[in-house]
Amino acid sequence: MEEKRLTPIKAIRAKCLECSCGNVNEVKLCVIPDCPLYPYRLGHSPYIKLSDAHKAANAANLRKIHEQRRQAEAQQGKEV
């Protein structure tokens, strides 16, 4: 069986979820800002800044994904 590897950021996110008893909201509301993992607790590096073009491309991709999901759900509704 293939072992699933976590990226460092995903491993940090998993640790923060473990520390917060699996509660995503508690990770967001973490009260331990002195923790070395604190800046990374939401699953991304706060130090990487995206360009406006990159943000626009990400937004366009999300809109496309949401539209595809809506179409698939509508199609499933018609089939039922």
C-alpha positions as CSV (number, residue, x, y, z in Angstrom):
1,M,0.0,0.0,0.0
2,E,1.3,3.5,-0.9
3,E,2.1,5.7,2.0
4,K,0.4,9.1,1.9
5,R,3.0,11.9,2.5
6,L,2.1,15.2,3.9
7,T,3.7,18.4,2.8
8,P,5.2,20.4,5.7
9,I,2.3,22.9,5.6
10,K,-0.3,20.1,5.7
11,A,1.6,18.4,8.6
12,I,1.5,21.7,10.5
13,R,-2.2,22.0,9.8
14,A,-2.8,18.4,11.0
15,K,-0.9,19.1,14.2
16,C,-2.9,22.3,14.8
17,L,-6.1,20.3,14.3
18,E,-4.9,17.7,16.7
19,C,-4.0,20.4,19.3
20,S,-7.6,21.8,18.9
21,C,-9.3,18.4,19.2
22,G,-10.1,18.4,15.5
23,N,-12.1,21.6,15.7
24,V,-11.4,23.8,12.6
25,N,-12.9,26.9,14.3
26,E,-10.6,26.4,17.3
27,V,-7.6,26.4,15.0
28,K,-8.7,29.8,13.6
29,L,-9.3,31.1,17.1
30,C,-6.0,29.7,18.5
31,V,-5.0,31.5,21.7
32,I,-1.3,30.5,21.6
33,P,0.3,33.1,19.4
34,D,3.7,32.2,20.9
35,C,3.5,28.7,19.3
36,P,6.0,28.4,16.4
37,L,3.3,26.9,14.3
38,Y,0.8,29.7,14.8
39,P,1.5,31.6,11.6
40,Y,1.0,28.4,9.5
41,R,-2.0,27.0,11.4
42,L,-4.5,27.8,8.6
43,G,-2.7,25.6,6.1
44,H,-0.7,28.2,4.2
45,S,2.4,30.3,4.6
46,P,1.5,33.9,5.5
47,Y,4.8,35.0,4.1
48,I,4.1,34.1,0.5
49,K,2.3,37.0,-1.2
50,L,0.5,36.3,-4.4
51,S,0.6,38.8,-7.3
52,D,-2.7,40.4,-8.4
53,A,-2.6,38.3,-11.6
54,H,-2.1,35.1,-9.6
55,K,-5.0,36.0,-7.3
56,A,-7.2,36.8,-10.4
57,A,-6.3,33.4,-11.9
58,N,-7.1,31.6,-8.7
59,A,-10.5,33.4,-8.5
60,A,-11.3,32.5,-12.1
61,N,-10.4,28.8,-11.4
62,L,-12.7,28.8,-8.3
63,R,-15.5,30.3,-10.3
64,K,-15.1,27.6,-13.0
65,I,-15.0,24.9,-10.4
66,H,-18.2,26.2,-8.6
67,E,-20.0,26.5,-12.0
68,Q,-19.1,22.9,-12.9
69,R,-20.3,21.7,-9.5
70,R,-23.6,23.6,-9.9
71,Q,-24.1,22.1,-13.3
72,A,-23.3,18.6,-12.0
73,E,-25.8,19.0,-9.2
74,A,-28.4,20.3,-11.5
75,Q,-27.9,17.4,-13.8
76,Q,-28.2,15.0,-10.9
77,G,-31.4,16.7,-9.9
78,K,-32.9,16.1,-13.4
79,E,-31.9,12.4,-13.4
80,V,-33.6,11.6,-10.1
